[in-house]
Amino acid sequence: MIYARLLRPLLFRLEPEAAHQLTLQLLALTSATALGSSALRRNFHYHDPALRVSVFGIEFQNPVGLAAGYDKDGVAIAGLGMLGFGHVEIGTLTPEAQTGNPRPRIFRLVTDEAMINRLGFPNRGIDALAKQSLNQARRFYPETCIGLNLGKAKDTPNARAVEDYIALLQVAYPKADYIAINVSSPNTPGLRELQSEESLPQLLASISAKRAELAQQSNRLVPLLVKISPDMGTSQLEGVVQAAMEAGIDGLIATNTTVRRVGLLSAQQAETGGLSGAPLRERATEVVRQVYRLSAGRLPIVGVGGIDNAAAALERIRAGASLVQIYTGMVYHGPSLVQRIKRGLVAAVHAAGVASIQELVGSD
């Protein structure tokens, strides 16, 4: 309530990207001090054994994670963990630093509780993250489960995209708890073409083969996930699920942002880029439901898109998601959203008469 009445109006006076960077820096500074980290834990920590989830070989304290894009460079991993997330996904990361698309490139659609972004993977490059941010996060808050989201560079042609992903995988592998392959952002030209039946099977087979090599060298198997678009038709989605399963991919993240503009009221709906937030909820849920059906529940799913309360999170879990992630909901509802969702999920577990939230996965 404090966020909605006091903090959000102040932040919304700032340009969206400036406001976002400010909140990340403040969270990073707060979590790096004993007093600040204690305050974060005291105000936001909430844990219940009913929320534990075991999926693709990882034990998560709870199913609520932070989606990639919120903290692209891992500036505030420890602080985000202290807000109560079960996992934090960093990136999208590219082999070298890149500035992304020209500003302005983030737009608030307040009436719709949505955002449009056309960032284009701005980040410092994976080497900077691996050498600095991750080590600091592990030191200040080792409980955080960290996923690294990887994407090809803007200037890399699709014919050579696999080279970028292999190079990224080699750096990310020793550092990540899981790795997400991003082939679905609408803001890197041609990226979504990698989801096609002509490109995806070979791409995933090559990445999976490299993962097997790294696993043998390190004696550690890091899960591989693929983040997919909400804008695919049923036949293309079937192909994606088949390619993922044949390549031994451990899970799908459904979904990325959408280029569709349906039922929006805000004047800025005409801006180009990917739409996130409440308007994506219905479509993202349907994609999760389809993936769960197409894979017969054998391919774990991370549900993303329009999750801004416990009911939306539960809906996604019942549709087939083992984990959920939030992003735009944090912008509109503040950091206490994580705790509110977790409390609501515990209430749902008790109401269903089961022992764990994991028992409700795919229970539609």
Stockholm file with secondary structure:
# STOCKHOLM 1.0

chainA/1-364         MIYARLLRPLLFRLEPEAAHQLTLQLLALTSATALGSSALRRNFHYHDPALRVSVFGIEFQNPVGLAAGYDKDGVAIAGLGMLGFGHVEIGTLTPEAQTGNPRPRIFRLVTDEAMINRLGFPNRGIDALAKQSLNQARRFYPETCIGLNLGKAKDTPNARAVEDYIALLQVAYPKADYIAINVSSPNTPGLRELQSEESLPQLLASISAKRAELAQQSNRLVPLLVKISPDMGTSQLEGVVQAAMEAGIDGLIATNTTVRRVGLLSAQQAETGGLSGAPLRERATEVVRQVYRLSAGRLPIVGVGGIDNAAAALERIRAGASLVQIYTGMVYHGPSLVQRIKRGLVAAVHAAGVASIQELVGSD
#=GR chainA/1-364 SS CHIIIIIHHHHTTSCHHHHHHHHHHHHHHHHTSHHHHHHHHHHHCCCCGGGCEEETTEEESCSEEECTTSSTTCTTHHHHHHTTCSEEEEEEECSSCBCCSCSCCEEEEGGGTEEEECCCCCBSCHHHIIIIIHHHHHHHCTTCEEEEEECCCTTSCGGGHHHHHHHHHHHHTTTCSEEEEECCCTTSTTGGGGGSTTTHHHHHHHHHHHHHHHHHHHTCCCCEEEEECSCCCHHHHHHHHHHHHHTTCCEEEECCCBCCCCSCCSGGGGSCSEEEEGGGHHHHHHHHHHHHHHTTTCSCEEEESSCCSHHHHHHHHHHTCSEEEESHHHHHHCTTHHHHHHHHHHHHHHHHTCSCGGGGTTCC
#=GC SS_cons         CHIIIIIHHHHTTSCHHHHHHHHHHHHHHHHTSHHHHHHHHHHHCCCCGGGCEEETTEEESCSEEECTTSSTTCTTHHHHHHTTCSEEEEEEECSSCBCCSCSCCEEEEGGGTEEEECCCCCBSCHHHIIIIIHHHHHHHCTTCEEEEEECCCTTSCGGGHHHHHHHHHHHHTTTCSEEEEECCCTTSTTGGGGGSTTTHHHHHHHHHHHHHHHHHHHTCCCCEEEEECSCCCHHHHHHHHHHHHHTTCCEEEECCCBCCCCSCCSGGGGSCSEEEEGGGHHHHHHHHHHHHHHTTTCSCEEEESSCCSHHHHHHHHHHTCSEEEESHHHHHHCTTHHHHHHHHHHHHHHHHTCSCGGGGTTCC
//
